[in-house]
Amino acid sequence: MGTTFFFGDLSINQLSLKIKHTKMVYKTSCLLLPLALVFLDFIITSSLAKPIPTTFINVLTYGAKPDGSTDSTKAFLAAWQVACASVNPTTIIVPKGRFLVGNLVFQGKKCTDTPISIRIAGSLIAPEDYRIVASSEQWIWFESVTDVSIYGGILDAQGSSLWNCKNNGGSNCPTGAKTLLFSGSNNININGLTSINSQKFHIVINSCNNVNIDGVKVSADANSPNTDGIHIQSSHLVSITNSRIGTGDDCISIGPGSTHVSIQGIQCGPGHGISIGSLGIAEEEQGVENVTVSNVDFTATSNGVRIKTWAKNSKSFARNIVFQHISMKMVKNPIIIDQHYCFYKPCPKQESGVEVSNVRYEDIHGTSSTDVAVKLDCSKEKPCTGIVMDNVNLALQLVNQPAQASCSNANGLANDVVIPFTPCLKRDILMT
C-alpha cells in the first residue's frame, strides 16, 4: 500500500495540480501584460494627440479693400486658392466693411477637400451697373466643392435697376445673374447668411448632396421678377430651416431631380409661396419625391403650398410630399395643385403627363384672400392620386366665413375637419 504525504491540507497530487495551474496563470498573465500596456499607450497617446490646426486667411492680406468702391475680386480668388491648396482645415475671414466684387468662381476640382469655412462679418456688393455681373449666369459660384461652410455676412447684388428694366418692358434687359450658386458639390453648410436685391434667384443648389441651410434671410421687392429665394434642383438630402424669405417669386422652389428635401421653420412673404416645380417642361425629365414642408407661416403671398406642372407630355412626377403644421394669413391660393401651369407664351394646350401622387396636407389653417382656398386642378391624362387632407381649416379673410374648394381629376381621402369641403376626396378613416 502506497503512502500519501500531506502538505498542510493538500496532498502531494493536489499540490502538483495547483502548481501547474499557477504556472498557466502566470504564463497567461505574461502574455496579456504586454498587450495591455500597448493598449494603454494607445489610449494615452490618442488623448494627448494635438488637434489638426486650422489655417486662418484674411482677405485683406491679399489686397481686399472694405471701402465699397475698390474692386476686390482678385483678392477673394487669391484667398480661395490658398485655402483650396491647404492640407489643414482653413477659415477665410471677411472682416467688417463693404467689399465690391465682380463675378467670383470658386473652383473645387483641384482642392485637397479639407474643410473650408468662410466667415463673413461684412458685406459683399455687386457693381451698380447690373450688366457687369449679368453677363454671367451667376454672381458667386462654388463649383465641385466639398465640405464648404459659409457663416454670416450680407450679399447685396444691387439688382433693382435690372428689375426696373424688366418691369418697364425694356427690350435689351439681360436675364440676370443668380446671387449664390452651389453646383456639383457635397457637404455644404450655409448659416446666418443674408441675401438681398438679387438680379435673379438668390440661392441655388444644383446637383448637390447633403446641404444644410439654416437661419438665412432673403429679401427683394415684391415686384422683383424671378427672384426666387432658394431654388433646389437635382439635389439630395437638402435641409432648409429657421429662415425668413420675402421676394418677388417663390420663397422656395424645388425643381426636377430633387429628393429627400426637408423644409422647416420658414417665414414666407411676400412672394409666390413654396412650390414643387415647375415640372414637366421637358418630356424626359426627372421627378421630385420625399419632400416635407413643416412649420411654415405664409403672409400675403400669392400662393401657399403649390405643385405646378406644365400641360404637356412628360415622364416626370411629384410623389411622397407632406405639407404640415402650416399657417396662412391673407394668402391668395393657400393650397393649390396646378397641372396647367404656363409661364412662357404660347401655352401648350395639352394635358400634363406629370404624375402627382401621395400628397398629404395636415394641420393647415388660416385665411384666404380669395373665395377658392383649395384648388386641385389635376391632369385628365394622369389624375392626381393619394391626396390626403387632415385637419385643414381655411376661412375667407374679410368675412371670416368658410372658403370654397375647386377640384378636378383628383382622388384621395379627407378626414377630421376639412374646411372647405373638397368634394373629390372621400371622407374616410385615415390609416396612419
C-alpha positions as CSV (number, residue, x, y, z in Angstrom):
1,M,0.0,0.0,0.0
2,G,1.4,3.4,-1.1
3,T,2.0,6.2,1.3
4,T,0.3,9.6,0.8
5,F,2.0,12.8,2.0
6,F,0.2,15.9,3.0
7,F,1.4,19.5,2.9
8,G,-0.9,21.4,5.1
9,D,-4.4,20.4,3.9
10,L,-3.2,19.4,0.4
11,S,-2.0,16.0,-0.7
12,I,1.1,15.9,-2.9
13,N,-1.1,15.3,-6.0
14,Q,-3.3,18.2,-5.2
15,L,-0.3,20.4,-4.6
16,S,1.2,19.4,-8.0
17,L,-2.1,20.3,-9.8
18,K,-2.2,23.7,-8.1
19,I,1.5,24.5,-9.1
20,K,0.6,23.6,-12.7
21,H,-2.4,25.9,-12.6
22,T,-0.4,28.7,-11.1
23,K,2.2,28.4,-13.9
24,M,-0.5,28.6,-16.5
25,V,-2.0,31.7,-14.9
26,Y,1.5,33.2,-14.8
27,K,2.2,32.4,-18.4
28,T,-1.2,33.9,-19.5
29,S,-0.5,37.0,-17.5
30,C,2.9,37.3,-19.1
31,L,1.2,37.2,-22.5
32,L,-1.6,39.6,-21.7
33,L,0.5,42.2,-19.9
34,P,2.4,43.5,-23.0
35,L,-0.9,43.7,-24.9
36,A,-2.5,45.7,-22.1
37,L,0.5,48.0,-22.0
38,V,0.3,48.6,-25.7
39,F,-3.5,49.3,-25.5
40,L,-2.9,51.7,-22.6
41,D,-0.2,53.5,-24.5
42,F,-2.6,53.9,-27.5
43,I,-5.3,55.4,-25.2
44,I,-2.8,57.9,-23.6
45,T,-1.3,58.9,-27.0
46,S,-4.7,59.4,-28.5
47,S,-5.9,61.6,-25.6
48,L,-2.8,63.7,-25.8
49,A,-2.8,64.0,-29.6
50,K,-2.9,67.6,-30.8
51,P,-6.0,68.6,-32.8
52,I,-5.4,69.3,-36.5
53,P,-4.6,73.1,-36.7
54,T,-6.8,75.4,-38.6
55,T,-5.3,77.9,-41.0
56,F,-6.8,81.4,-41.0
57,I,-6.8,83.6,-44.1
58,N,-7.9,87.2,-44.1
59,V,-8.9,88.6,-47.5
60,L,-7.3,91.9,-46.5
61,T,-3.9,90.2,-46.7
62,Y,-4.5,89.6,-50.4
63,G,-5.5,93.2,-51.2
64,A,-9.2,93.3,-50.5
65,K,-10.5,96.8,-49.5
66,P,-13.6,97.3,-47.3
67,D,-14.4,100.7,-48.8
68,G,-17.2,99.6,-51.2
69,S,-15.5,101.1,-54.3
70,T,-12.2,99.2,-54.8
71,D,-12.6,96.0,-56.9
72,S,-11.7,93.2,-54.5
73,T,-12.4,90.3,-56.9
74,K,-8.8,89.2,-57.3
75,A,-8.2,89.3,-53.6
76,F,-11.1,86.9,-52.9
77,L,-10.0,84.5,-55.6
78,A,-6.4,84.6,-54.3
79,A,-7.6,83.7,-50.7
80,W,-9.6,80.9,-52.1
81,Q,-6.6,79.4,-54.0
82,V,-4.6,79.3,-50.7
83,A,-7.5,77.7,-48.9
84,C,-8.0,75.2,-51.7
85,A,-4.4,74.0,-51.6
86,S,-4.2,73.8,-47.8
87,V,-3.8,70.3,-46.2
88,N,-5.4,71.7,-43.0
89,P,-8.9,73.0,-42.4
90,T,-9.0,76.6,-43.4
91,T,-11.1,79.6,-42.4
92,I,-11.3,82.6,-44.8
93,I,-12.0,85.7,-42.8
94,V,-14.0,88.6,-44.4
95,P,-14.0,91.4,-41.8
96,K,-16.5,94.2,-41.4
97,G,-16.9,96.6,-44.3
98,R,-18.3,96.6,-47.8
99,F,-16.3,94.7,-50.4
100,L,-17.0,95.3,-54.1
101,V,-16.6,92.1,-56.1
102,G,-17.5,91.1,-59.7
103,N,-18.1,87.5,-60.8
104,L,-16.5,85.0,-58.4
105,V,-15.9,81.4,-59.4
106,F,-14.6,79.2,-56.6
107,Q,-13.5,76.0,-58.3
108,G,-13.1,72.9,-56.2
109,K,-11.9,70.2,-58.6
110,K,-8.2,70.7,-57.7
111,C,-8.7,71.3,-53.9
112,T,-7.4,69.0,-51.2
113,D,-11.0,68.5,-49.9
114,T,-10.1,69.6,-46.4
115,P,-12.9,71.7,-44.9
116,I,-13.1,75.4,-45.8
117,S,-15.1,77.8,-43.8
118,I,-15.9,81.4,-44.9
119,R,-16.8,83.7,-42.1
120,I,-18.2,87.0,-43.2
121,A,-18.6,89.9,-40.9
122,G,-19.2,92.5,-43.6
123,S,-20.9,92.7,-47.0
124,L,-20.1,91.6,-50.5
125,I,-21.7,94.0,-53.0
126,A,-22.0,93.7,-56.8
127,P,-21.3,96.6,-59.2
128,E,-24.1,99.1,-59.6
129,D,-24.0,98.5,-63.3
130,Y,-26.1,95.3,-63.5
131,R,-24.6,94.4,-66.9
132,I,-21.2,93.6,-65.4
133,V,-22.4,90.5,-63.5
134,A,-25.5,89.9,-65.6
135,S,-23.2,88.8,-68.4
136,S,-22.7,85.6,-66.4
137,E,-25.5,83.3,-65.2
138,Q,-24.3,83.7,-61.6
139,W,-22.5,86.3,-59.4
140,I,-20.9,84.0,-56.9
141,W,-20.3,80.4,-57.9
142,F,-19.0,77.4,-55.9
143,E,-18.4,74.6,-58.4
144,S,-17.5,71.0,-57.4
145,V,-16.5,71.8,-53.8
146,T,-16.7,69.6,-50.7
147,D,-17.1,70.5,-47.0
148,V,-17.6,74.2,-47.6
149,S,-19.4,76.3,-45.0
150,I,-20.5,79.9,-45.1
151,Y,-21.3,81.8,-41.9
152,G,-22.9,85.2,-41.6
153,G,-22.5,88.1,-44.0
154,I,-24.6,90.0,-46.5
155,L,-24.7,89.5,-50.2
156,D,-26.1,92.6,-52.0
157,A,-26.5,92.0,-55.7
158,Q,-27.9,95.5,-56.3
159,G,-30.4,94.2,-58.7
160,S,-33.1,96.9,-58.5
161,S,-32.1,98.6,-61.7
162,L,-32.4,95.4,-63.6
163,W,-35.9,94.8,-62.1
164,N,-36.9,98.3,-63.3
165,C,-35.6,97.5,-66.8
166,K,-37.7,94.3,-67.0
167,N,-40.8,95.8,-65.4
168,N,-40.8,98.7,-67.8
169,G,-40.6,96.5,-70.8
170,G,-37.0,97.1,-71.8
171,S,-36.1,95.2,-74.9
172,N,-32.4,94.7,-74.1
173,C,-32.7,93.6,-70.4
174,P,-30.4,90.7,-69.7
175,T,-31.8,87.7,-67.8
176,G,-29.7,88.5,-64.8
177,A,-27.3,86.5,-62.5
178,K,-28.1,84.3,-59.6
179,T,-26.5,85.6,-56.5
180,L,-25.1,82.4,-55.0
181,L,-24.8,79.1,-56.8
182,F,-23.5,75.7,-55.5
183,S,-23.2,73.1,-58.2
184,G,-21.9,69.5,-58.2
185,S,-20.9,69.9,-54.5
186,N,-21.1,67.9,-51.3
187,N,-21.5,68.6,-47.6
188,I,-22.4,72.2,-47.8
189,N,-23.5,74.5,-44.9
190,I,-24.9,78.0,-45.2
191,N,-25.6,79.5,-41.8
192,G,-26.8,83.0,-40.9
193,L,-26.3,84.4,-44.4
194,T,-28.4,87.4,-45.7
195,S,-29.0,87.8,-49.5
196,I,-30.7,91.0,-50.7
197,N,-31.7,92.5,-54.1
198,S,-30.7,89.6,-56.3
199,Q,-30.9,90.1,-60.0
200,K,-32.5,86.7,-60.4
201,F,-32.6,83.7,-58.0
202,H,-30.9,84.4,-54.6
203,I,-29.5,80.9,-53.6
204,V,-29.4,78.0,-56.0
205,I,-28.5,74.4,-55.0
206,N,-27.9,72.3,-58.2
207,S,-26.7,68.7,-58.4
208,C,-25.5,68.7,-54.8
209,N,-25.7,66.2,-51.9
210,N,-26.1,66.8,-48.1
211,V,-26.8,70.5,-47.9
212,N,-27.9,72.4,-44.8
213,I,-29.2,75.9,-44.9
214,D,-30.1,77.5,-41.6
215,G,-31.0,80.9,-40.3
216,V,-30.8,82.7,-43.7
217,K,-32.6,85.9,-44.6
218,V,-33.6,86.6,-48.2
219,S,-35.1,89.9,-49.3
220,A,-36.2,91.5,-52.5
221,D,-39.1,93.7,-53.5
222,A,-42.5,92.1,-54.2
223,N,-42.3,93.3,-57.8
224,S,-38.9,92.0,-58.4
225,P,-39.2,89.4,-61.3
226,N,-37.9,85.8,-61.0
227,T,-36.1,86.4,-57.7
228,D,-36.8,83.0,-56.1
229,G,-35.4,82.9,-52.5
230,I,-33.9,79.4,-52.6
231,H,-34.1,77.1,-55.6
232,I,-33.2,73.4,-55.4
233,Q,-32.6,71.2,-58.4
234,S,-31.2,67.7,-59.0
235,S,-30.1,67.6,-55.4
236,H,-30.5,65.1,-52.5
237,L,-30.6,65.4,-48.7
238,V,-31.3,69.1,-48.5
239,S,-32.4,70.8,-45.3
240,I,-33.7,74.4,-45.0
241,T,-34.6,75.6,-41.5
242,N,-35.3,78.7,-39.4
243,S,-35.2,81.2,-42.3
244,R,-37.1,84.3,-43.4
245,I,-37.7,84.8,-47.1
246,G,-39.6,87.6,-48.9
247,T,-39.2,88.0,-52.7
248,G,-41.0,88.7,-55.9
249,D,-41.2,85.0,-56.8
250,D,-41.2,81.6,-54.9
251,C,-39.8,81.7,-51.4
252,I,-38.5,78.2,-52.1
253,S,-38.8,76.2,-55.3
254,I,-38.0,72.6,-55.8
255,G,-37.1,71.6,-59.3
256,P,-36.7,68.2,-61.2
257,G,-34.4,65.5,-59.8
258,S,-34.7,66.6,-56.2
259,T,-35.2,64.0,-53.4
260,H,-35.3,63.9,-49.6
261,V,-35.8,67.6,-49.0
262,S,-36.8,69.0,-45.6
263,I,-38.1,72.5,-45.1
264,Q,-39.0,73.6,-41.6
265,G,-39.5,76.8,-39.6
266,I,-39.9,79.2,-42.5
267,Q,-41.5,82.7,-42.7
268,C,-42.6,83.3,-46.3
269,G,-43.8,86.6,-47.6
270,P,-44.1,88.5,-49.8
271,G,-43.7,86.0,-52.7
272,H,-45.3,83.2,-54.5
273,G,-45.1,80.6,-51.7
274,I,-43.3,77.3,-51.6
275,S,-43.5,75.4,-54.9
276,I,-42.8,71.9,-56.1
277,G,-41.9,72.6,-59.7
278,S,-42.5,73.7,-62.2
279,L,-42.2,70.2,-63.6
280,G,-42.8,68.7,-67.0
281,I,-41.4,71.3,-69.3
282,A,-39.3,68.5,-70.9
283,E,-40.6,65.1,-71.8
284,E,-37.6,63.2,-70.5
285,E,-37.4,64.8,-67.0
286,Q,-36.7,63.5,-63.5
287,G,-39.3,64.0,-60.8
288,V,-39.4,65.2,-57.2
289,E,-40.0,62.9,-54.3
290,N,-39.8,62.6,-50.5
291,V,-40.3,66.3,-49.6
292,T,-41.6,67.5,-46.2
293,V,-42.6,71.1,-45.6
294,S,-43.4,71.8,-42.0
295,N,-44.0,74.7,-39.6
296,V,-44.3,77.5,-42.2
297,D,-46.0,80.8,-41.9
298,F,-47.2,82.4,-45.1
299,T,-48.2,86.1,-45.1
300,A,-49.8,87.9,-48.0
301,T,-48.3,85.5,-50.6
302,S,-49.9,84.7,-53.9
303,N,-49.7,81.0,-53.1
304,G,-49.2,78.9,-50.0
305,V,-48.1,75.3,-50.8
306,R,-48.1,74.7,-54.5
307,I,-47.4,71.9,-57.0
308,K,-47.1,73.2,-60.6
309,T,-46.6,71.2,-63.8
310,W,-46.7,72.1,-67.4
311,A,-49.7,70.9,-69.6
312,K,-47.6,68.7,-71.9
313,N,-46.2,65.2,-72.3
314,S,-43.6,64.3,-69.6
315,K,-42.3,61.4,-67.7
316,S,-41.8,63.5,-64.6
317,F,-43.5,63.0,-61.3
318,A,-44.2,64.5,-57.8
319,R,-44.8,62.0,-55.1
320,N,-44.5,61.4,-51.4
321,I,-45.0,65.0,-50.4
322,V,-46.0,66.2,-47.0
323,F,-47.3,69.7,-46.1
324,Q,-48.0,70.0,-42.4
325,H,-48.3,72.5,-39.5
326,I,-48.8,75.5,-41.7
327,S,-50.3,78.9,-41.0
328,M,-51.9,81.0,-43.8
329,K,-52.6,84.8,-43.5
330,M,-54.2,86.6,-46.4
331,V,-52.9,84.1,-48.9
332,K,-54.4,84.1,-52.4
333,N,-54.2,80.4,-53.1
334,P,-53.4,78.6,-49.8
335,I,-53.4,75.1,-51.3
336,I,-53.0,74.6,-55.0
337,I,-52.1,71.8,-57.5
338,D,-51.8,73.5,-60.9
339,Q,-51.3,71.0,-63.7
340,H,-52.0,73.6,-66.4
341,Y,-49.1,75.9,-65.4
342,C,-47.8,78.2,-68.1
343,F,-45.1,80.8,-67.8
344,Y,-44.0,81.2,-71.4
345,K,-46.4,82.1,-74.3
346,P,-47.9,80.4,-76.2
347,C,-49.1,77.9,-73.7
348,P,-49.4,74.3,-74.6
349,K,-53.0,73.1,-75.0
350,Q,-52.4,69.6,-73.7
351,E,-52.9,67.6,-70.5
352,S,-49.9,67.2,-68.2
353,G,-48.1,63.9,-68.2
354,V,-46.6,64.5,-64.8
355,E,-47.9,62.0,-62.2
356,V,-48.8,63.6,-58.9
357,S,-49.4,61.1,-56.1
358,N,-49.2,60.6,-52.3
359,V,-49.5,64.2,-51.2
360,R,-50.6,64.9,-47.7
361,Y,-52.0,68.1,-46.3
362,E,-52.2,68.1,-42.5
363,D,-52.9,70.8,-39.8
364,I,-53.2,73.7,-42.2
365,H,-55.2,76.7,-41.0
366,G,-55.6,80.4,-41.6
367,T,-57.2,82.8,-44.1
368,S,-57.5,83.1,-47.8
369,S,-57.7,86.4,-49.7
370,T,-59.8,84.8,-52.4
371,D,-63.0,82.7,-52.4
372,V,-61.2,79.5,-53.5
373,A,-58.8,78.4,-50.8
374,V,-58.2,74.9,-52.1
375,K,-57.7,74.3,-55.8
376,L,-56.8,70.8,-57.1
377,D,-56.5,71.2,-60.9
378,C,-55.1,67.9,-61.9
379,S,-54.5,66.3,-65.3
380,K,-57.2,64.4,-67.2
381,E,-54.5,62.1,-68.6
382,K,-52.8,61.4,-65.3
383,P,-55.2,62.2,-62.4
384,C,-53.8,63.0,-59.0
385,T,-53.9,60.0,-56.7
386,G,-53.4,59.5,-53.0
387,I,-54.3,63.1,-52.0
388,V,-55.0,63.2,-48.2
389,M,-56.3,66.2,-46.2
390,D,-56.5,66.0,-42.5
391,N,-57.3,68.9,-40.1
392,V,-57.5,71.7,-42.7
393,N,-59.4,74.8,-41.8
394,L,-59.3,77.8,-44.1
395,A,-61.6,80.8,-44.0
396,L,-62.1,84.0,-46.0
397,Q,-60.0,86.8,-44.7
398,L,-62.6,89.7,-44.7
399,V,-65.8,87.9,-43.6
400,N,-64.3,85.1,-41.6
401,Q,-66.5,82.6,-43.5
402,P,-65.6,79.2,-44.9
403,A,-63.9,79.5,-48.2
404,Q,-64.6,77.3,-51.3
405,A,-62.7,74.4,-52.9
406,S,-62.3,73.6,-56.5
407,C,-61.5,70.0,-57.6
408,S,-60.7,68.3,-60.9
409,N,-59.3,64.9,-61.6
410,A,-58.1,64.3,-58.0
411,N,-58.6,61.2,-55.9
412,G,-58.0,60.7,-52.2
413,L,-59.3,61.0,-48.7
414,A,-60.4,63.7,-46.3
415,N,-60.5,63.2,-42.6
416,D,-61.2,65.1,-39.4
417,V,-62.0,68.8,-40.0
418,V,-61.6,69.7,-43.7
419,I,-62.9,73.2,-44.5
420,P,-63.6,74.0,-47.2
421,F,-65.1,70.6,-48.1
422,T,-63.3,69.2,-51.1
423,P,-65.8,67.1,-53.0
424,C,-63.4,64.9,-55.0
425,L,-61.9,63.5,-51.8
426,K,-63.7,60.7,-50.0
427,R,-64.4,61.1,-46.3
428,D,-62.9,58.1,-44.6
429,I,-60.8,57.0,-41.6
430,L,-57.2,57.6,-42.4
431,M,-54.8,54.8,-41.9
432,T,-51.6,56.0,-40.2
